[in-house]
């Protein structure tokens, strides 16, 4: 799903660089949320082995200036395990 030695940790979440994700497992979602210092997050649903985990990953496509380092990086939640 995602693999990288170059994640950026923000507020306890590992953000993976775009090159580290398996894009064919991601489906754009209509869900968005807003953070006062990062901007608007766009979500993805993950489809693995025919099972969909709705809105399980997010990215900041146009982050605010303070969050520029995570532009297009992807973070996960909703039962997605991040290993060491």
C-alpha positions as CSV (number, residue, x, y, z in Angstrom):
1,X,0.0,0.0,0.0
2,X,2.8,2.4,1.0
3,X,6.4,2.0,1.8
4,X,9.2,4.6,2.3
5,X,12.1,5.4,4.6
6,X,11.3,9.1,4.0
7,X,8.0,9.7,5.8
8,X,7.3,13.0,7.5
9,X,5.6,12.8,10.9
10,X,3.0,15.5,11.6
11,X,0.8,15.3,14.7
12,X,1.7,11.6,15.2
13,X,0.7,10.7,11.6
14,X,3.3,9.3,9.1
15,X,2.9,11.0,5.7
16,X,4.3,8.9,2.9
17,X,5.8,10.5,-0.3
18,X,3.8,10.0,-3.5
19,X,6.5,7.7,-4.9
20,X,6.0,5.4,-1.9
21,X,2.4,4.5,-2.5
22,X,0.8,1.8,-4.7
23,X,-1.5,4.2,-6.6
24,X,-3.7,1.4,-8.1
25,X,-5.0,0.6,-4.6
26,X,-6.3,4.2,-4.1
27,X,-9.7,5.6,-5.2
28,X,-10.5,9.3,-4.9
29,X,-13.2,10.0,-2.3
30,X,-15.5,13.0,-2.1
31,X,-14.7,13.4,1.5
32,X,-12.7,16.5,2.6
33,X,-11.8,18.0,6.0
34,X,-10.1,21.3,6.9
35,X,-7.3,22.0,9.3
36,X,-6.6,25.5,10.3
37,X,-2.8,25.3,9.7
38,X,-2.6,22.5,7.0
39,X,-5.5,23.4,4.8
40,X,-8.0,21.1,3.1
41,X,-7.4,17.4,3.1
42,X,-8.6,15.2,0.2
43,X,-9.4,11.6,1.0
44,X,-8.9,8.2,-0.7
45,X,-10.6,4.9,-0.2
46,X,-8.3,1.9,-0.3
47,X,-9.2,-1.2,-2.2
48,X,-7.3,-4.4,-1.3
49,X,-8.2,-7.9,-2.2
50,X,-11.7,-6.7,-3.2
51,X,-12.4,-5.1,0.2
52,X,-12.8,-1.3,0.4
53,X,-11.7,0.8,3.4
54,X,-13.6,4.0,2.9
55,X,-11.8,7.3,3.4
56,X,-8.8,5.5,5.0
57,X,-6.1,7.8,3.6
58,X,-5.7,11.5,3.0
59,X,-3.5,14.1,1.3
60,X,-3.0,17.8,1.2
61,X,-2.9,18.7,-2.5
62,X,-2.7,22.4,-1.9
63,X,-1.5,22.8,1.7
64,X,-1.1,26.1,3.5
65,X,2.4,27.5,3.7
66,X,3.1,26.0,7.2
67,X,2.4,22.5,5.9
68,X,4.2,22.8,2.5
69,X,6.5,19.8,3.3
70,X,3.6,17.3,3.2
71,X,2.2,18.5,-0.2
72,X,0.8,15.3,-2.0
73,X,2.1,13.1,0.8
74,X,-0.4,10.5,2.0
75,X,-1.3,9.6,5.6
76,X,-3.6,6.8,6.9
77,X,-6.2,6.0,9.6
78,X,-9.2,3.7,10.0
79,X,-7.5,0.4,10.9
80,X,-4.5,0.9,8.6
81,X,-1.4,-0.3,10.3
82,X,1.8,1.6,10.0
83,X,4.8,-0.6,10.6
84,X,8.3,0.3,11.7
